[in-house]
Amino acid sequence: MESIREEAKVVPVKGNYDVIVAGGGIAGIASALASKRQGAKTLLIEKAFMLGGLATAGLVTIYLPLCDGEGTQVSYGIAEELLRLSVKHGYEARNIDFWLNDKDVEKRKKTRFETQFNANVFAILCEQLLRNEGVDILYGTSVCAVAKSGNRVDAVITENKSGREAYVANAFIDATGDADLFKQASSPTVDFGQGNVAAYWYYEYFENAYKLRMLGFSDTPDKYKTKEKIENDTRKRYTGLDGKELSELTCYSHSQILDDFLKKGGVNDAHAICSIATTPQIRMTRRIDGKYVMCDEEIRVKYDDSVGLFSDWRKKGPVYELPFRCLYSDIDNMFTCGRSISVTDDMWDITRVIPVCAVSGEAVGIAAAMLKDRIENLDVTELQAKLRANGVKIHTDEL
Ligand SMILES: Cc1cc2nc3c(=O)[nH]c(=O)nc-3n(C[C@H](O)[C@H](O)[C@H](O)COP(=O)(O)OP(=O)(O)OC[C@H]3O[C@@H](n4cnc5c(N)ncnc54)[C@H](O)[C@@H]3O)c2cc1C
């Protein structure tokens, strides 16, 4: 048998919202928070049972920089709020009091505005923050389809322990990291060409210390490699878009972790694996084919529709404006943020990180709450004014 026809079903509508956010990673958290703060009735749907996505369940606990590496902060608003929240009860590493409390200009030039947080503490704090602000959270729920009329999404179809249900909203935010909702809506999407090398970050307890083991560093974009280097690189690549492949990657990562751990001996009262990721550590998968596709050469380019600023985590200097047009495509009432914004493969390595996910999340959260009919008709000047009111810097000449 090659295929089976799934029976069409009538599903109950379980909720009506102004804004629905699918995915509770950093981008989804930022967007749900921003949307609710604009007065929109907001639902956040998350397939896991904790918030934070890769940053918490994926054990990616380094909040990369909010600054340009030369002493100037560039990302503000919720990007900064979440960084502060992540270390509210202490740092795991990278104490940055000179950024958070006292203004030591010389230290700021030398050490970037980045930190390392505890994944579990941060996940709980994010949950408490959203609940205190009035965001509804639906855990253990996957968005598995969208219901559309023309270029509009009317509802998301979800699946959880209760079965299949529908949630209706005026605007939707795809914060799944993989542009799942855009794919479900048959909107054009682009897969990451280079593929991902395996990563297997985990926490261990060893020599009286609780430590993050970062195994599997990020890959350099092909653009910066020689032809020879590309040809000689035989590491297996993962798309992150295939269920079976993700399961194989997960098993491979688990065995790499165990091998690494056993090199220092077995389990005893001074040696243990503390936590392994509960989501695959995949960096780039699928993005929307947005109204604009941004590339890494657009340093300090000014856009009329900029909605925030971010830096290059890999090196000092570059600062980018984020055009609003990278955050939507041909669907009238759906945005994206986080890992799936519309950028080239080379730029993706810069925009996929936690601070940029928060910057894009905040922008679309406000935009979704403002949306009346079509995104194309949204007043971007008003959106920028609302972002500025939250402390966000829009253009590089405001720094
Ligand atoms: C190995 C590795 C190392 C990294 N290192 C760093 C680093 O040091 N610092 C840094 O800042 N960044 C780093 N990154 C990047 C960064 O962690 C992520 O890109 C960022 O956290 C992504 O946030 P997001 O919200 O866009 O997506 P995600 O964190 O992927 O969140 C998406 C959320 O949506 C949920 N979801 C997905 N599909 C559905 C669905 N259909 N229905 C409902 N829910 C759904 C997921 O469960 C998840 O919670 C690293 C990434 C990797 C993989």
The ligand as an ORCA input file, in Angstrom:
! r2SCAN-3c Opt
* xyz 0 1
  C      23.418     23.281     18.466
  C      22.910     24.694     18.470
  C      23.666     25.679     19.058
  C      23.194     26.988     19.100
  N      23.907     27.930     19.773
  C      23.370     29.126     20.044
  C      23.947     30.000     20.995
  O      24.985     29.712     21.578
  N      23.302     31.167     21.266
  C      22.179     31.566     20.590
  O      21.680     32.669     20.837
  N      21.613     30.750     19.678
  C      22.143     29.538     19.434
  N      21.519     28.655     18.594
  C      20.322     29.099     17.889
  C      19.127     29.306     18.793
  O      19.152     28.478     19.909
  C      17.839     29.021     18.084
  O      17.908     29.306     16.731
  C      16.704     29.844     18.700
  O      16.627     29.536     20.071
  C      15.457     29.537     17.919
  O      14.323     30.109     18.505
  P      12.907     29.966     17.778
  O      11.917     30.436     18.756
  O      12.942     30.611     16.446
  O      12.751     28.413     17.460
  P      12.720     27.151     18.407
  O      13.573     27.328     19.589
  O      12.984     25.995     17.512
  O      11.227     27.109     18.919
  C      10.159     26.615     18.157
  C       9.123     26.071     19.110
  O       7.988     25.690     18.357
  C       7.534     24.423     18.773
  N       6.895     23.837     17.600
  C       7.487     23.455     16.442
  N       6.585     23.011     15.582
  C       5.378     23.121     16.191
  C       4.051     22.844     15.793
  N       3.773     22.367     14.574
  N       3.045     23.068     16.674
  C       3.317     23.563     17.919
  N       4.569     23.846     18.342
  C       5.578     23.649     17.490
  C       8.796     23.707     19.229
  O       8.488     22.665     20.147
  C       9.586     24.852     19.857
  O       9.304     25.002     21.228
  C      21.954     27.330     18.505
  C      21.197     26.323     17.901
  C      21.665     25.023     17.885
  C      20.813     23.958     17.260
*
